[in-house]
Amino acid sequence: MREFWVLTKTLIKTSGQSFNDAKSKKLSTIALYALLAVCFLPMLYVLYDLFVYIFETVTLLHQQSAGLGLGFYLSSFVTFIFAMFMVPGIYYFSKDIQTLLYLPIKPHHILASKFSVMLAFEYLFSLLVILPMYVAYVQELGASIGFVVIGAICFLLLPIVPLLYASLIVILMMRFLPFAKNKDRFNMIFGTLGLLATLVVVYYFQYSSMNTLMSDTNFILGLLTGDSPLVNVFSAIFPTVAMMANALADQDFVQLGLFVAVIVVLMALFLVLGNRIYLKSAVNVSDSMSTGKKLSRASMRKQTVRKPAFFSYLKKELRLLIRNPIYFQNCVLISFLMPVLFFVPVLIGGEDMNFMETLADLRYFLDLAFTRYPNESYAFVILGGIGLGFFMSNTNMISATAISREGAHYDFMKYIPLSYMTQVAAKATSGIVISLAGGLLLVIPAIIGLQMPLLASALLLLTFILGDVYGNFLGVLVDLLHPKLVWEQEASAVKQNFTAAIMMLSGFAFGGIIIFLGIRVGLEHVLELAIALLVILLVTSPLLYQLVKKQTNRLFAKL
């Protein structure tokens, strides 16, 4: 037992440093958490409003436990989804695994400690659902001391079952599926399938129209009374939720005891199974993929042809972004998902939406705008192109993590015979290429579909390229000022990078600011605004390049 507590304490302590490196300050961490909390406030209010409506309805039906059950089902589902993505990395692909496996520690101690670390993180996801539900319940039905006590216990126990499910599934997969033992292949397949599944769910609700579902009386009554296929599926997957909901609604400690007994049995099964198969699956995990393909003499000559150093380094960066599953999913794939996120909802629409009619209306509006207000229309094209370029360059975080992704291998940049600025410029160019490719999938169909005038199309393309180049070099500059070179997993360099998160948010903020200013100044002055912004970018671009060059030399002189 002592080994478990010591190991758990150590893992939690090291996990708490995920957003920090040796040079980070506590203030930046606090600022990041505060920013994340503010970003979640709208979602918390939407859930609170939804649960108020649910509890108003269940009070009339005398089905208070059904309302609580819906919240517990939703929380369990969210916990399970996040756990399926977190378990492989924490159980198998973290850098501490190879160290822990050689220590005199039993496998079930390692599993129990890592399970505890994940449970601490899952409480945060669970809180996003449970907190607004509890507040809505107390507001509508009141709360006694028994409700407070049982409610706190339910909150602490709720994430355990879905986390156990995810842990058991992943452990079995890693033991018996050959492809799962390869880190890169597993992350590539699993992550891509997860993103596709998320898009399918989002577009299903887009097509079905959530407002239509929520206004359907039979749909709502089915959810609340349990006579619904959706509730039946969740009940089969998470049978313990009904015990928890009844225990909280009726303040029944017997139901709560049964729920605790089920958790104890599942936990025992998890530890016994893990003790038998975890060690065998963990020691065979590899870090990268190898095709085993022999390189022919012709291929060798082709790949060893002398090329300009800049383009060779750029090719290396692009290959790394595409071949590394973490970078591919978080940096490359997001650039190409943007056109999908914009166009697919319009193409599939809702039940009352006709795509061709909408397209015809937009074409008529643009023709009218360019006929009556040509200068103002071109001004909006300039603003839109710059905003889109800045948005695409920062949301993929390629340039904003260019130095951070080197991690402990930054010394590679120091000993190869290539100037630092050439390497940094190639890194920025890789971000430019990826974001341009993704943005053009959005811009070109818009130009063709909306039948934009030739001059407007050229302005849109040129300003988009300008905004994209400027945004990428700005992202590189920010990363040069504060690189995150200390991390355990590649995901930390992207997902847990404070400066990269700031640049991503700035991409959204810049687009919003442009829209706000365009509306604020009105048609009378929008042309002056567009010209002023264009001149500012053109004048400051050489200055930005010199700042990047100066900071590059300063950073590598310190390293």
PyMOL commands that set and color helices and strands:
alter all, ss='L'
color gray80, all
select helices_A, chain A and resi 2-15+26-61+64-93+97-101+107-141+145-157+160-176+178-181+183-208+210-215+217-225+229-237+240-250+253-282+297-303+309-323+325-348+355-372+374-395+399-401+404-409+411-415+420-450+454-481+490-495+498-558
alter helices_A, ss='H'
color red, helices_A
deselect
rebuild
show_as cartoon
